Amino acid sequence: MRTKIIKVGNSKGLILNKTILEKYEIGKEVNIRLEEDHLVIEPMNNPRADWDRQFKDAKPTGEEEPLIPDVFEDEDLLEW
């Protein structure tokens, strides 16, 4: 599909026709990322839609490391 780049204020944009918006369920936001020499446009309908299921399915393995240490390197361990 070929489309023209249009001026939008001080920026530029492109128009996606209704068929594309409906087919790919594109709402108010998209994620655009650069891959080598092209852009990938992905719909962002509900980015957290599946989080509740994923959290329920996540089970600790006992091999997790804490993200924040209990004691920082520069912390004084002496009693006050």
C-alpha positions in Angstrom: 0.0 0.0 0.0 1.3 3.4 -0.9 0.4 6.5 1.1 1.7 10.1 1.3 3.3 11.7 4.2 1.3 14.7 5.3 2.1 17.8 7.4 0.6 17.8 10.9 1.5 21.0 12.7 5.3 21.1 13.0 5.5 17.3 12.4 4.6 14.9 9.7 2.2 11.9 9.7 0.5 9.3 7.6 -3.1 8.3 7.2 -4.2 4.7 7.7 -7.4 3.9 5.9 -10.5 2.5 7.7 -9.9 -1.0 6.3 -6.4 -1.3 7.9 -7.6 0.2 11.2 -10.4 -2.3 11.4 -8.5 -5.4 10.2 -5.6 -4.8 12.7 -7.9 -3.5 15.4 -5.9 -0.2 15.7 -7.4 2.1 18.3 -6.0 5.4 19.6 -2.4 4.3 20.1 0.2 2.3 18.2 3.7 1.1 19.0 6.3 2.0 16.3 9.7 0.4 16.3 12.6 0.5 13.9 13.9 -2.8 12.6 17.0 -2.6 10.5 15.7 -0.6 7.5 12.0 -0.5 8.1 9.3 0.6 10.6 6.9 -1.8 12.3 3.6 -0.4 13.5 1.7 -2.5 16.1 -1.7 -1.9 17.6 -1.8 -0.9 21.3 -5.4 -1.7 22.1 -5.0 -2.8 25.7 -1.3 -3.4 26.5 -2.1 -4.8 30.0 -5.1 -7.0 29.0 -3.4 -10.3 29.8 -1.4 -9.3 32.8 -3.8 -10.7 35.4 -3.6 -14.2 33.9 0.1 -14.0 33.5 0.6 -13.0 37.2 -1.6 -15.9 38.3 0.3 -18.3 36.1 3.7 -17.1 37.3 5.0 -19.4 40.0 8.2 -18.8 41.9 11.0 -21.3 41.2 13.1 -20.5 44.2 15.9 -19.3 42.0 14.8 -15.6 41.8 17.3 -13.0 42.9 16.1 -9.8 44.6 15.9 -6.8 42.4 17.1 -4.5 45.3 19.7 -5.8 47.8 18.9 -5.9 51.5 22.0 -3.9 52.2 23.6 -1.4 49.9 27.4 -1.4 49.5 27.8 2.1 51.0 25.4 1.5 53.9 26.9 1.5 57.4 26.1 -1.8 59.1 27.1 -0.7 62.6 24.5 -0.3 65.3 23.8 3.3 66.3 
